[in-house]
Amino acid sequence: MTVLAIVTVLVWIAAFFIPSGEYEKNADGNPVQGTYHRTPSPLTFWGRLSNLLMSPVNGLYGIQDAKTGEVSTHNDGSLYGSVGVFFFVLAIGAFITVVFATGALDTGIGRLAHNLRERGALLIIAIMAVFSLLGSVEGWSEETLGFYGLIVPLALALGFDRMVAVAAILLSSGIGVLCSTVNPFAIGVASSAAGISIGDGIVLRAVMLVVLTAFTIFYVLRYAGRVRTDPARSVVGFLPGDREVAKQSADQEPPPLTGVQKAALIVTGLTFALMIFSVIPWASVITGDADAAAYGWQLDWSFPELAALFLLASVVIGVVDRMSEAKLTGTIISGAGDFISPALVVALARGITVIMNNAKVTDTVLHALEGAVNGTTSAVFSIMVFLVNLPLAFLIPSTSGHATLVMPIMAPLAAFANVPKSLVVTAWCVSNGFMNLFVPTSAVIMGGLTLAKVGYDKYFKFILPYLAVVFVAICGFLALGAAFG
């Protein structure tokens, strides 16, 4: 929030010095290459000051005038603000909180880990596959902090070290988020800011998810096997009493899943399955034609329908769990309240684009970047988007805030490089996910390492070769995505 507030003021000041200009737009509202021209600034000083003060409000529910392009809450026109995404984030927060209130998800993962406690390799594979899938579909990251107390003792009891447990948790959920398929906090927010469906580009991201998850599991298993064979090869070593405490903790069986918890897990799985099905542009995926007419059974849902889905699912799970009316409504409100921060970040970041839009400097920035991408191949362009966003991901640790801020600039550039906007969204997503695998400003990274009693220097040394391979693989996948459109 602080970073975005500073960026808001800096962008407002910069708009005084950046010349106003605009492109001619085609029927789809995209800029036409080569049509940029300078225009007089539409704002007085007091208009600019109002633009600054109203930016968060306009970022939430500002309306864009069809003729002038100005964004204001008093206009008639189309919605420019991010209120749809804002409410969707709150609905997701309510849903996740209700699911956790049933105890179904953490108990289910605990049971899985306990049942596989004698089969070390299978335990690692199962945990990493589940965490990666959860990271891809719902941004599972902070939730992993609750599992160190279970998985660290299990890993030690099986002859592994603490790094195996850390890697199994952090890298699996991290690679899932990096290869987000329908993660609402990454792909959802970025797709909305780019003006495309959340399902666009899902095939490439799904292939990346399978390949990079398999490599991540292989990397962790390879290290785990070396440590189990020769404990002296451990990167972190062993603390006094590790083996004794680990064995005692590993033998403590978690409570079994109740019938109600099983039903809650089924409803959760069906909800995410319906979300995935509803956002995929099936006609385009099946025919390979981006402009193919939608099938009759194709839902083509967007944020309003998805918000309604998760609110309804929250109520259904609460009823299945036999929550009282007071507990269910309280849990939904509490969950939405817990997610108000990322929701506000989206509105604040969108407000920055409103400042640029109303001062008519957005197209000037696009024109400057147009020269940079002119003549580049689509593969080079997609990799450039990935590289440019790496430092931005470090400066703006909020995934949703980063997406909302850069997509209005990056997405139109896709037309100049003849690549689909979905590839720009994917390139942005992998850059954000890549940085969040190791940046020391991440609460998930530092919190997890603290809970596992592993030093950041040891962790970084362990994942450095892994990061190099993933970096090369990302560039390869982006080039393939550009080649096949």
N, C-alpha and C positions, 0 to 999 in steps of 0.2 A: 504494500500500500504506500509506504514512504517513497520507494523508488519511483513508482508510477506518479505520485504527486509531484516529485521533483521533475520528472520527465514532462509532465503536463505544463509546468511553468516554463521549462526550457524550450519546449516546442512553441508555446505561446510567444515567447520573446523572439525566437527564430523566425516566426511568421511575419514579423515586422520587416525583416531583411530579405526574405525569399520572395522573388517576384510572383505575382499572381498570374495564372494561366490555366488553360484547359484544352482538352482534346475534344474533337467531335466524337460522338458515341454512335455505335451501330444499334441495330434493333434489339440486341440483347443487353444493351447498356454498357458494353465494353469499349474501351478507348480504341480509336482507329489509328494505327501506326502512321506517323508522318503528318498528322493533322494538328499537332500542338501549336498553340499561338498564345501570345501574352494578352492579358486583359487587365483593365483597371481594377484596383482593389475595391471590393464592395463594402468594406467596413471602415467606419471612422474609429478614432481612438476609443470612444465610449462604447461603440459596437464591439470592438475587440475585447474590452474589459468585461462586458456582459457575456461575450463568448467564452471567456475564461471561467467566470463564476458559475455559469450555467452548464459547463461541460459535463459534469457528472450526471446532471438531470437529463440533458439531451442524450447522453450516452446510454441512459436507461430507456427513455420512451420518446425521444425526439422524432419528429416527423419531417421527411424530406420533401420540399416543394418540387413538384414535377418540372416546373419551368425554370426556376432560378437555381435549384440544387441546394438551397440553404436548408439547414436542419434547425428546427425549433419546435418547441412544444405547442406553438400556436398555429402551426401550418395545417393545410389540407394536403394530403399526399400519401406516400407510402412510409411504413415504419422503418426508421433508420436505427433506432436504439436497440439495445440488446435485452429488452424485457422478456422476450421469449426464452432466451438462454438463461437469463437470471432466474426465472421461475422454474425452469427445468432443473437447474442445479439444486434449488431448494427441494424439489420433489425427489431427486436422487438422494439427497441427504436424509429426508424423512424415511425413504424406503430402506436404505442401508442401516439406519439406526433401529428401525423396527425389526429387521432381520437379526441384528446382533442381540436385540433384547430377548429374542427367543432362545438364544444360546445354541442355535442349530449349527451355524457355520463353524464357530470355534470348536464346538464339541465334535463335529464331523471330522474336521482336520486332525484334532487330537486323537480320535479313534483310529483314523487312518495311520497316523504315525506310530501309535502304540502297536497296532496289529502287524506292522511291518518292521518292528524293532529288531528282530533277529535276522532280517535280510537287508543288510546295509545298502547295497546298490539299488535295490528295488525301492527302498524307503526314499532315497535321494531322488530317484526318477519320479516317483509318485508326487512327492512334495513340490518339486520344481515344475512338473507339468501342471499341477493344479494352480500354483501361484502365478505361473506365466499366463495361463488362460484367464485367471481373475484380473491380472494386470491389464490384459489386452481388452477385456470387455467392460471393465468398470474402474480402471485406474487403481487397482489394489496396490497400495504402497504403505501409507501410514498404518493400515490395519495389521501389517506384518509384525509390528513392534510387540504385539501381544503373544507371539509364538516363540520368542527366543528362550523363555523359561522352559519350554517343552522340548524344542529341537536341539538346543545346545547339550543338555544332559544325554539325550538319545544318541547324538553323534559321538560324544565322548565314550559312552558305554559300548558303542560298536567298534571302538578302536580308532576313531577319527580324531581330529583336533577341532578346536573352536572355529578355525577358518572354514572348514567344510560346512559347518552349520551356517556361518555368516554368508558364505557364497551361495549356498542352497537357497537361502531366503532372499538376499539382496539382489543377486544376479538374475534369479528366475522372475521375480516380480518386476525388476527393472527392465529386463528384455521384453517382458509382456507389455509394459507401458511404452517402450520404444517402438514396438510393432503393434501399436494400438489398432484394433480393427474398428470397434465402435465405442471406444472409451469416451464417455460424454464430456469429460473434463479436458480432453486433448482434441481428438478428432471431431467431437461434437461441436465444441466452441470454435475451432479453426474452420470447419466446414461452414458454419453459420456466418462467420466473418468473411469467408470467401464467396458466399452466395451459392453454395452447392449442397447436394444431399450428403448426409452423414455416411451413406453407403457408397458414394463414389470413390473408387480406388481401393475398395475393400479386398479385391482379389490379390493385388500385389502385396498388400499388407498381411494378408492371411498366409501367403507363401513365405514371406519374410519371417512371420511368426513361427512357422513350422521349422524352417531351416535353422534360424538363429537360436531357437529354444533347444533344438537337438544338439547344436554345437555347444551351447552353454552347459547342458547336462554332461556332455562328453568331457568338457574342460574340467568340471568339478569332480566327476567320477575318476578321471585320470589322476588328479592330485590326491583324492581320497584314497585311491589304491596304493599310491606311493607311500603315504603316511601310515597306512595300516600295515604295510609290509616292513617299513623302516621308519619308526617314529622320529628318528633323528633328522629326517628330511622335512619335518614340519616347519613351516614359515614362522609360526607363532609359539611353538613349544607347548608345554603343559604346565598349568598352575598346580601348586601343592593340593593334594586331595581331589584332583579332577576325576580320577577313575572311580574312587569310592563313592563320592557324592553323585556322580553320574549314574552309576549302577543302581543306587537306591532310588533316584528320581525316575529312572527309566522303568523300573518295576511297578511304579504306582499307576494302576490302570485308570484311565479317565472314565467317567460315568458313561453308560451306554446311551445311544440316541433313543429318545422316547418316540412314540408314534406321532406325537404332535410335531416334534422337531423334524422327523423324516418328511412329514407333510409340508412343513415350512420350507425345507430344502427343495422339494419338488416344485412348489409354487415359485420359489426363487429362480430355479433353473428354467422353468417355463416362461417366466417373465423376461429373462434375458434372451431366451431363444426367440420369443415373439418380437422383441426389440430388433434383434439382428435380421429376422425375416422381413420385418416391416420397412426397414430403411434401405435394403438392397434394391437397386434398380435392375430387377431381374431381366427385363427385356434387353437392356443394354449388355448385361453380362452374358446372357445366353446367345444372343445374335452377334455380339461384337460391334454393333452399331450404336454409337452414343446417342443418336437421335431416334432410335427405334420407339414405336408407339408402345405404351405400357400395356401389359396383359390385364385382362379383366380381374384377375385374382391378386394383382400386384397392389400393395397397400400404399407405398410411397409416403409413409408418415414422416412428419418433421417434429420440431420441438413441442408444439402445442399438444399433439397426440401422444408423444412420448411422456410428457409431464403428466398428462391424465392417466396414462398406463401405470406409471410408478406410484402415483397417489392411490389409484385403485388397488394395485398390488399390495401397498402398505396396509390398507384396510383389510384385504383378504387374509394376509398373513397374521394380522392382529386377531381376526376372528378365528382362524385356524388354531392359534396359540391360546385362545380363550381369554384374551386380555379383557379387562374391564373397560367400559367406555372411557373412564377417566384416565386409565393407564395408556390406552391406545392413542387418544387425542393428545395426551401429554407427551408421549414418545414421538409422535409425528411432529409436534411443535418444537420439541427439543432437537430433533434431528435436523429440521429445517433451520433452526437457530444456529446449530453447529456449523452449517455450511453457508451462513450469511457472508462470511469473509471472502471465499472465492467468488461468490455471486457479486459482491460489491466490486471486487477487483475487475470483473468483466465489464461492469458499467463504467468504472473509472478509466479503463484502457480504451473503451469505445469512445469516451469523451475526448480523448486525445485526437482521435481521427475526426471527430466533429470540429475541433478547433482548426485542423488543417483543411477540412472540407469547406467550412464557412469562410475562411480566409483565401480560399481558392489557391492553395499552394500544393495540394496533393498531386495534381497533374504535373506541376513543375518538378517535383521530386521524381515522379514516374518518368518524365522526359529525360532527366539526368541519368536515371538508371537504364533507360531505353538504349542510350549510347553504349553502356557497359555490356549489355546482353546482345546488342546488334551483331549479327554475324556468327554468334556462337551456336554450336549444335545444341539440340534439345538435351542431350546427355550431359554436356558441359554445364548448361544452364541449371539443370536439376541439382547437380553436384555443387554448383555455386550457391544455390539457395541453402543447401545443407551447411556449407562452410560459413556463410555469412551469419547464420542464426546461432552458431555455436557460442560466440561471445555474448550474444544477446540472451541466450539461455542462462548464462552465468550471472549476468547483471539483473535479469528479471526472473527470479526463481519460481514465480507463479506460472504454472503451465497455461492456465486459462488467460491470465493477463498478457503473457507473451503472445499467445495466439491472436487475441483480439487486437493487439497493438500492431502486429506486423502484417497480418493477412490482407487488410485493405490495400497495402502497398504491394505485397508480393504477388497476390493472385492476379491482378491485371497484367503484370509483367509476363504471365504465362502466354497470353495471346501474342506478344511480341516474339517469343521464342518458339511458338507453335507447339506448345505442350498443354495438356489438360490441367485445369486448376487443381484437380485431385492429386496430381503428382507434386504440385507445390505444397499442398497440405501434407502429403506424406513426407516430403523432404524436410519440411519444418518439424513434423512430429518426431522423426528419427534424430534430428539435431537436438531437440529438447530432451528426448529420452537418453541419448548418448551422454550428454553432460550430467544428467542426474544419476548416472551409474557411479560417479566418482567425486563430484564437486563437494568440497568440505563445508559448503554453505547449506547443504541439504540436511534437514532435520531427520529424515529417514535414515540417511547414511550414518550420520554421527550418533544418532540415538541408538541405532542397531549395534554399532560397534561398541558403544558404551555398555549396553546391556550384555553383550557377549564377551566383554573385557578383552577386546582386540584393538591394538593401536592402528590409527589411520595410516601411518607409514608402512606398516606390515600389509595392510589391506591393499594400498596402492601398488606396492611391489608385486603382490600376488596377481592383481588384475591387469597390470600393464601389458603383458603379451596378449591377453584376452581382448583388451581395448583395441590393440593394433589390428587384430584379425577382424573384429566387428566393424571397425572403421572402413577397412578395405571392402568388406562384404556389403556395407551400406552403399558405398559408391557404386559397386557393381550392380546392386539391385535397382538403384535409381537410374543408372544407364540403361538397364534392361526395360524398366518402366517407360523411359523416354522412347526407346526403340520400338516398343510394341504399342505405344499410345495409351 
